[in-house]
Amino acid sequence: MNSNSLVSISDVNKEEILRLLEQARYFEENPNHKILDGKVVATLFFEPSTRTRLSFETAVNRLGGRVIGFSDASTTSSSKGETLKDTIKMVSNYVDLIIMRHYLEGAARYASEVTDTPVINAGDGANQHPTQTMLDLYSIYKTQGTLENLTITMVGDLKYGRTVHSLLMAMRYFNPTFRFVACKELQMPAEYKDFCDKNGIAYSEHTDFSADVINSSDIIYMTRVQRERFTDIMEYEKVKDLYTLHNAMLDGSRDNLRILHPLPRVNEIDYDVDDNPKAYYFQQAQNGLYARQAIICKALGIDIK
């Protein structure tokens, strides 16, 4: 396993997180470079993606590198029965870095163990999404001026939502207070609540997305109920429309409140929220470019400053 791989947000400590955020700010101010000249990066997306794949590929292009890969696994030899191990070892012959999204939890960790080429996890099932977490942290830092002592409300699919799992783990360094708003079918898994308990992180659980919860939040992190994670379509239909944020619900909220969402959204944020200055999800997606430029450079051992 290459030590520069990023498989889980737990692979980076507090100092490395803060360093990546500083580098993301540098890239926001200076997005175009040639520091990846001669480097080839593979983007292997075994699961659909828009923002993550395009932001990674844009990041490589703006840094002067080249991209190969696929966005549809059905067009690759995996559809013929090729194992993930064989795919990773074969691709490693051609590239300097592998960026991979996969539908199986643990796939990124496994990939990193069968190659010396650094691997960046672009999402593995319902497990982790560490690069989304870095852009989330950058978005929080930009809008709040700090990562310390914030109240963060997570709403919707907390069971399968890999973005909230990774963000929760990363915030352990910054003394957050979490509010978990979900129905019983989609509550935060016990392992992450245990993580909070072991790390002294305050949290409370709610089934009602109430005005009290909204009005005492610094960040509201909305999530989509992910149909692709459900084996029982009736269970999905039962819970998909339980939590929707409307503009009027923000009337009593704090001035510093910002609404985040990893996107895509379905109906969990009404379109009437989009013009509210507290809506930050499109800027959040843009921040993904800068955060991923920083992550790519770290994975390749390139110190930019």
N, C-alpha and C positions, 0 to 999 in steps of 0.2 A: 504493500500500500504506500502510495506517495504521501508524504507528510503534509503536502500542500493541498491535498484534496479537501473539499468541503462537502461533507455528507450530511452532517447534523449541525445545528446551531451550537451544540455543545462542543464542537470541534474548535471553536474560537473562544478565547477568554475575554474578560472585560477590556483589557488594554487593546487587544486585537480588534474588538468591535469598535472602540473609539477611534482607532487608527483607520479602519475602513470607512468610517463616517467622515473623517477628515479628508480622505482621498476621494470619496464621493463628492464632497463639496468642491474639491480641486477640479474634478472632471466636469462638474456642472459649469464651472467658470471657464474651463479649457477642454471642450469635448473632443477635439480632433487632434490626433497624434499619429506618429508612424512607429510607435514603440513595439508593435507586433509585426513589423515588416519581416517576412520570411516565415512567420508562424502560421500553422494550419490548425483550425479548431473544428471538432466534430460536434454537431448538435443532433443527438439521437433521441427523437421524441416518439416513444411507443404509445403515448397517450396524447389526445388533442391539446393544443395550446395556441393562443394568439399572442397575448402580451409577453409571456415569458420567452417564447421562442423568438419573436421579432425583436424584443429588446436585447436579448443576448446576441443575435446576429447583427443588429445595428451596433452594439458595443464593439464587437470584433471588427466590423468594417470601419468604424470611426477611429479605432486604434491602429488601423493599417494592416490587419491580418486577413486571412482567407477562411471561408467557411465551407465545409462539406457536411453532408448528413441527410436526414430524412425527417419528414413530419407525418408520415403515414407508414406504420410498420407493415401494413399489408403489401407494400411494394418491395419489401426486403426479404432476405433469405429466412428471416424468422417465421415467415408464413409457410415456409417449406419444412419447418421443424428445427432450424438451427437454434442451438441453445444460446442463452444470454452470454455465457462464458465465451463461447466461440466467437460471437459477434464482437464482444469487447476486445478480445485478444487480436482479432483480425483488424479492427479499426485502429487499435493502438499502433499497428505497423505504419500507419499513414499520418498520424497527427501528433500535435504537441499537447493537446488538452481535449478531454471529453466532457461534454455537457449533456446530461441525460435526464429525461423524464420517463417514468415507468409506472404502470398501474399496480405493481406489486410492492407492498411494504418491505423494506430491506433490500430492494434491488440495487439501489445506489451503493450501499455498503458492500454488497457482494461484488459489484463491478469494481469497486476500488481495491478489493482484495485480490483480484485476479490479474491486475495490470500495474505496472510501475508508472504509467501515464496518469497525471492528476485527473481526478473526476470531480465535477461539480454536480451536486444533486439539484435538479430543477423540479423536484417533486416526486415522491414515491408513495403512491396510494394515498391512504389517509394518515400517513406517518408524519413526514417532515417536508418543509419547503424553506430551507435556510436562506436562499437568496431573496425570496419574498420578505422574509423577516428583516433582512438588512435594509431593504428599501422602505419597509414599514418603520423601522427605527429611525432612518434618515428623515422620513416624513414627519414623524413625531417630534424629532429634535428640531427640525426647521420650523414647525408651527408652534411649538411650546417653548422653545429656547432652552430646553433641558430634557433629560430623560428621567430625572429624579422626582420621586414622591408624587407621581401622577395617578389619577383614578381612571382606569381603563375599563370600559364596559364592552364585553363581547356578546354578540347577539346572533341567535339562529342555530346553525349547525355546528355545535361545539364537539360533537362526537366524532364526526368524520372530517372536520375542517382542519387540514394539516397546517394551514397558515396560523390559526390561533394557537395550536400546540407549540409551534416553533417560537412564536412571539412571546408566549407565556414563559418559555424556558430562557429566552434571551433577557427578559426584563428582570430576572432574579437579582441582577447586580444593582438595580436602581430603585429599590424599595417601592414597588407599585402597590396599589390596591386594585384588585380585580372585582368586577361584577360579572357574573356568568348568567346570561338571560337565555333560557332555552326550555322547551318542553321536556318532559321526563324521558321521551324517546331519544332526544338529541343532547342530553346533558354532557358536560365536560367529563371525560372518562376518569375513573378513579385514580389511575396512575398519575394523571396530571394534577389532581387535587392532592394526592400524596406528595408530589413534587413541591407544591406550594407549602404544605405543612412542614416538610423537611427543611425548606429554605426560608422559613419565616415570612412567607408572602401572605398578606391578608387577602381574603376573598369572601364573597357571599354569593349565594345562588338564588335566582329568581325565575319564576315562570311568567311574571307580568312585566312587560316593558313599560313601566310606569313613568309618570312625570317626575317623581322623586328620583328615580334612577337616572333619567336623562339629565335633569337639572343639576345633578351633583357630579357629572362626568367631565373630564378633560378631553377624553377621546372616546368616541363610539365606533366600534369596529363591527360593521355589519357583515354577515356572511350569507351566501347562497345555500339553500338546502339542495344538496347535490344528488340529483336523481341517479347518476351513474354509480353511486355508492350503495344503493338499496337493491337487495335481492327480491324484496316484496314490494311490488308497485303500489299496493293498497296502503302500505305503511307510508310510502312517500306522499301519496295523495292526501293522507290524513294530516301531515305536518307541514306541507310545503308553503301554506299561506298564513301561518300563525303570526309572523312578525313582519310588519311593514312600517317603515319610517316615513311619515308625512311631514311636510314643511311646518304645519301648524304645531306639531309636537315639539318644535325647537324654540317656541316663543319665550319660554322661561329659562332657556339654557344659558350657560356661562359664555361670556364674550370670547374666551379662548377655545371653546369647544371646536373640534374638527371631526368630521365624519370620514372614516376610512372604509374601504371595501377592496378586497383583492381583485374583484371583477372576474368573470362577467356577472352582472346582476340579472335577475329575472324580474321579480316584483317586490323585493325586500326593501328597496329604496324607491319611493315614488319620484316621477320625473319632476314634480314641483319642488323637490329639494335641490335640483341641480344649480339653480341660480342663487341659492343661499350662499353667502360668503363662507359659511361654516362647512360647506361641502368641499371635500379635498380629494376625492377618489381619482379624478382624472389627473390632477397634479401628482398624486401618489404613483400612478402608473408611469408618468414621465420620469419620476425619480428613480424608477427601476433601471433606466439606462445608465445613470451615473453610478448607482450602487453596484451594478453588474460589471461596469468597467473596472471598478476598484477590485472586485472579487476575482475577475479574470487575471488581473496583474498579480495579485497575491498568489493565485494558483500556479502561475508561471514563474514565480520567484522574481518578479520585476518590481523594484523599488522605485517609485515615480518621484519621490521627494526626499 
